[in-house]
Structures are given as C-alpha cells and as structure tokens.
Amino acid sequence: MSGFVADNDLAFAGQISNFNDKIGGYSAALGLTGPQLAAVAADTAQMSFVALGAQMSKAYAEGWTSRKDRLRNGSASPLGSYPVAVDVTTPPADVLPGIEKRFRDLVASIKTNAAYNNDMGEDLGIVADHSEPVVNPPLLSVKIVGVSPVISFKKGSTDGVRIYSKRGSETTFTFLATDTQSPYVDNRPNLVLDTPEKREYHAFYFKNDAVVGTQGPPVVITV
C-alpha cells in the first residue's frame, strides 16, 4: 500500500468505491461541491469497470487456454460452457487519465479541513493501513461485482491466501486459487447455465510457499 492508497488495481477500485459511497455524508461539513462529488463518482465508475474488466479478461484468456488443453489431452468429460468475454456494450462515461492523482489531491485537501478527523478518515478508507502481524485464521468477505463473486481478505504479514471453494451440487471443497493481493475474482460460469448456485469459500494463509495457521471460516454467496 502506497501510503493510504491501495496498490492492487481491484483493491484501489474498491477503495474509491467505498469513498464515493460515503463522501456525500461528509460533503456539507467539508464544503465539497456538486461538481467535485460528480467527478469522484465518474472516476469510481470508470476505474471499477476497467479494473474488473482487466481481471475478467485475464480469466477469459485462461479459460480458453484451459479449454484448449483439455480438448487436446483431457479426459472424456463434458467441457461445459465457453468462457464469457467482458461485456463492453454499455461502459460508464469516459474520464481523463490520472484517477489516482485526483483522488490523492482531493484526500490531501480533505485532511487539511478543520472538520476532518481520524474517525472520518477510517470510514472513508483514507487512513494508512498499519497491518498487525497475522491473526489466524484468515477471514474472507465476498460480494457480487457485476456478475462475479469478489473475495476480499487481509494478508497481514503473510504472503497471501490459498482459497478453496465448493459450489452448486459439489459436496467437498477443492482448491481454487492462490492470491497474493486482495481481492480475488471468481469468474467461473455456474455449473448449470442460467441457474443460480450457492458458492462457499474458505482459505489458509501461506508464507514462503508453506501454509501457516489454520483454516478460516467459510463464507457463502449465491451467484
């Protein structure tokens, strides 16, 4: 984390989304204008759209590679649906480059305001995260962004998490991904196309390629 700003693109998108959701409640005290709030909202929409699109595009490419490899050398089991490309038919309004600088400049001006206090900064997510040594087990949170579950975590002093999942009719957890930067986007299609399914996730911390601590509690979401 560069000061108070998240380094990971998806985490930064989540940070400014939280800021955008809450800054209206402080705008009167801070003397923020309508155009300033509108600019934050436009930057948030575009950053979230592009960051998620980049992550989904990576998963899309990996999906085609996996399908190709299974077709060539895999076992005789159904492949399921094709990977789903990023939908760019209705993007948010374009903004000029420099979203992070604009965010930093606005936050700097807010922190010099007499009405600003640390509780406000914590709520807006603009206070530097001085992570304590990891406390086991890892606690995940999950929400739907677009059409995909987005799994967030704090890695503390570890290298990241190993995420396990089960979904739909599955009865056991299987390894899903290793992630070193929160959040992780689960871009898999549902087991039965166009049919909602329950997905469960839990994780272990790892450091130097070895699991540390104990399994975290599961989180559940319907996709």
Residue pairs with C-beta under 8 A, 6 or more apart in sequence:
1 7
1 128
1 129
3 128
4 107
4 125
4 126
4 127
4 128
4 129
5 12
5 15
5 100
5 103
5 104
6 12
6 14
6 15
7 181
8 181
8 182
8 183
9 51
9 54
9 55
10 51
10 52
10 55
10 150
10 181
10 182
10 183
10 185
11 152
11 181
11 182
11 183
12 47
12 51
12 100
13 44
13 47
13 48
13 51
13 52
14 48
14 150
14 152
14 183
15 125
16 40
16 43
16 44
16 47
16 48
16 99
16 103
17 44
17 48
18 124
18 125
19 40
19 44
19 103
19 124
19 125
19 126
20 40
20 41
20 44
22 123
22 124
23 32
23 37
23 40
23 124
24 37
26 32
26 115
26 120
26 124
27 36
27 37
29 115
30 110
30 113
30 115
30 116
31 113
31 115
36 106
39 95
39 102
40 103
40 106
42 92
42 93
42 95
43 95
43 99
43 102
43 103
45 92
45 93
46 91
46 92
46 93
46 94
46 95
46 99
47 99
48 145
49 91
49 92
52 145
52 146
52 148
52 185
53 86
53 88
55 185
55 187
56 86
56 146
56 148
56 185
56 187
57 85
57 86
59 83
59 185
59 187
60 83
60 84
60 85
60 86
60 187
63 82
63 83
63 187
64 83
67 79
67 82
67 83
70 79
71 79
80 189
80 191
81 189
81 193
83 189
84 187
84 189
107 126
110 116
110 124
110 126
111 121
111 126
118 127
121 127
131 154
131 155
131 156
131 157
132 156
133 156
133 157
134 155
134 156
134 157
134 158
134 205
134 212
134 213
135 156
136 205
136 212
136 213
136 214
136 216
137 203
137 204
137 205
137 213
137 214
137 215
137 216
137 217
138 153
138 154
138 155
138 161
138 203
138 204
138 205
138 213
138 216
139 153
139 154
139 216
139 217
140 151
140 152
140 153
140 161
140 163
140 201
140 202
140 203
140 216
140 219
141 151
141 152
141 153
141 219
142 149
142 150
142 151
142 152
142 199
142 201
142 219
142 220
142 221
143 149
143 150
143 152
143 221
144 150
144 221
144 223
145 185
147 223
148 185
148 186
148 187
148 223
149 185
149 186
149 199
149 201
149 221
149 223
150 183
150 184
150 185
150 186
151 163
151 182
151 183
151 184
151 185
151 186
151 201
151 219
152 182
152 183
153 161
153 179
153 182
153 183
153 184
153 203
154 182
155 161
155 180
155 182
155 205
156 205
157 207
158 205
158 206
158 207
158 212
159 180
159 206
159 207
159 208
159 209
160 178
160 179
160 180
160 181
160 205
160 206
161 178
161 179
161 203
161 204
161 205
161 206
162 175
162 177
162 178
162 203
162 204
162 206
162 211
163 175
163 176
163 177
163 178
163 179
163 184
163 201
163 202
163 203
164 173
164 174
164 175
164 176
164 201
164 202
164 203
164 204
165 173
165 174
165 176
165 186
165 199
165 200
165 201
166 172
166 173
166 174
166 199
166 200
167 188
167 190
167 191
167 197
167 198
167 199
167 200
167 223
168 190
168 191
168 192
168 197
168 198
168 199
169 191
170 191
173 200
173 202
176 186
176 201
177 184
178 206
186 199
186 201
190 196
190 197
190 223
191 197
196 222
196 223
197 222
197 223
198 220
198 221
198 222
198 223
199 220
199 221
199 222
199 223
200 218
200 219
200 220
201 218
201 219
202 215
202 216
202 217
202 218
202 219
203 215
203 216
204 211
204 212
204 213
204 214
204 215
204 216
205 211
205 212
205 213
206 212
